Each structure stands twice: as C-alpha cells, then as structure tokens.
Amino acid sequence: MILEGEGKVKHTKFVVVKLREVVKTAIFAVLGLVILIGLITFFLKMGGGEESGQALYQDGTYEGELQRGNAKSTVAVTVRKGKIKDVSLTKQDDAFAVMYPLMETAVKEVKEDVVKKQSAAVDEEKEYTYSAQAILDVVQECLAEAKTE
C-alpha cells in the first residue's frame, strides 16, 4: 500500500491475461490478415491477361487461308502483349472481293467479338452468318497456333 496525502490509499492493480486468450487473438488476427490479402490479390488480378502477367498468346501476326470456291483471301490475327489486337482480311484475290463483298462486314463483326472476349469461343446463343462463321473458323486456327504452352 502506498499512502498519498489526505488519507487516500492507492492500490497496485494487476492485469491477469490468460495465455490461451492471447494465442487465440493472435491466430484470428493473422487469419484475418491472410484473408484480407487474399481478397485484395484476387480483385487486383480479376482482369487477367496483362495485369496478372499471364499472356494467353505469343506476340505476332498469324495468318490463315480463307477459300471460297476459286477465290482466296488471307485472314490475319495480330497479337500484341499476349492479347488479340486485330483481325483483318489481307491478300485478297480480285475474285474474292467481287464475289464476297460482305466478308469485310463479317470480319468487323468477328473482330469485335474476338478482341472483346480475347478468344474465338462462340457464344451458343449468338447466330453468326455463314461468312462470319467461316472467318471465325480461320481465326480459331490462327489462335491455336499462337497459344502459349
């Protein structure tokens, strides 16, 4: 006991902490921290591709032949930084441009879907025209060649 002026007595206070409670609290704190870090990592990597450092395709321009009757054209798929950037028709025969004028429109339709999805996988509910399906088949062949292993 310690005496302080005017007759007040000051008592020493002890705090009793059970080791079991300290260990449980530490385990829950570490577990919470691990879960928080995992969630942050998950949401940062949700975009995939460049952000996560996983390139789906090797960079380059991949070409496949599109033949309709006697007319030929080449479909080119351009990949940069592991992502599909462009799908286009190149090296068209004059006969191809005259006989299949809607191929340019079909290429634009396929390009939009392929670049958006970063895949040539077709949605089953989406109806592609015959021309677009022919182009999509060639794009699938090009992407199979570009796929990283």
Solvent accessible surface area in square Angstrom, and as a share of the most:
residue,aa,sasa,rsa
1,M,179,0.80
2,I,104,0.53
3,L,138,0.69
4,E,83,0.37
5,G,64,0.61
6,E,173,0.77
7,G,68,0.65
8,K,143,0.60
9,V,62,0.35
10,K,119,0.50
11,H,122,0.55
12,T,100,0.58
13,K,180,0.76
14,F,178,0.74
15,V,133,0.76
16,V,132,0.76
17,V,95,0.55
18,K,140,0.59
19,L,139,0.69
20,R,180,0.66
21,E,85,0.38
22,V,73,0.42
23,V,72,0.41
24,K,94,0.40
25,T,91,0.53
26,A,52,0.40
27,I,104,0.53
28,F,135,0.56
29,A,65,0.51
30,V,95,0.54
31,L,91,0.45
32,G,38,0.37
33,L,103,0.51
34,V,91,0.52
35,I,98,0.50
36,L,97,0.48
37,I,98,0.50
38,G,39,0.37
39,L,89,0.44
40,I,91,0.46
41,T,57,0.33
42,F,120,0.50
43,F,125,0.52
44,L,131,0.65
45,K,112,0.47
46,M,129,0.58
47,G,62,0.59
48,G,20,0.19
49,G,13,0.13
50,E,81,0.36
51,E,118,0.53
52,S,27,0.17
53,G,67,0.64
54,Q,121,0.54
55,A,55,0.43
56,L,81,0.40
57,Y,12,0.05
58,Q,98,0.43
59,D,87,0.45
60,G,32,0.30
61,T,81,0.47
62,Y,28,0.11
63,E,84,0.37
64,G,13,0.13
65,E,105,0.47
66,L,4,0.02
67,Q,81,0.36
68,R,56,0.20
69,G,63,0.61
70,N,151,0.77
71,A,5,0.04
72,K,87,0.37
73,S,2,0.01
74,T,21,0.12
75,V,0,0.00
76,A,5,0.04
77,V,0,0.00
78,T,29,0.17
79,V,1,0.01
80,R,137,0.50
81,K,149,0.63
82,G,3,0.03
83,K,49,0.21
84,I,1,0.00
85,K,76,0.32
86,D,40,0.21
87,V,2,0.01
88,S,34,0.22
89,L,22,0.11
90,T,46,0.27
91,K,145,0.62
92,Q,63,0.28
93,D,59,0.31
94,D,125,0.65
95,A,52,0.40
96,F,0,0.00
97,A,52,0.40
98,V,114,0.66
99,M,129,0.57
100,Y,68,0.26
101,P,90,0.57
102,L,129,0.64
103,M,4,0.02
104,E,85,0.38
105,T,84,0.49
106,A,6,0.04
107,V,8,0.05
108,K,140,0.59
109,E,55,0.25
110,V,0,0.00
111,K,74,0.31
112,E,120,0.54
113,D,20,0.10
114,V,1,0.01
115,V,48,0.28
116,K,168,0.71
117,K,74,0.32
118,Q,31,0.14
119,S,36,0.23
120,A,9,0.07
121,A,65,0.50
122,V,52,0.30
123,D,58,0.30
124,E,172,0.77
125,E,147,0.66
126,K,74,0.31
127,E,151,0.68
128,Y,30,0.11
129,T,80,0.47
130,Y,162,0.62
131,S,25,0.16
132,A,0,0.00
133,Q,68,0.30
134,A,5,0.04
135,I,0,0.00
136,L,2,0.01
137,D,62,0.32
138,V,10,0.05
139,V,0,0.00
140,Q,73,0.33
141,E,112,0.50
142,C,2,0.01
143,L,9,0.05
144,A,74,0.58
145,E,119,0.54
146,A,0,0.00
147,K,106,0.45
148,T,49,0.28
149,E,213,0.95
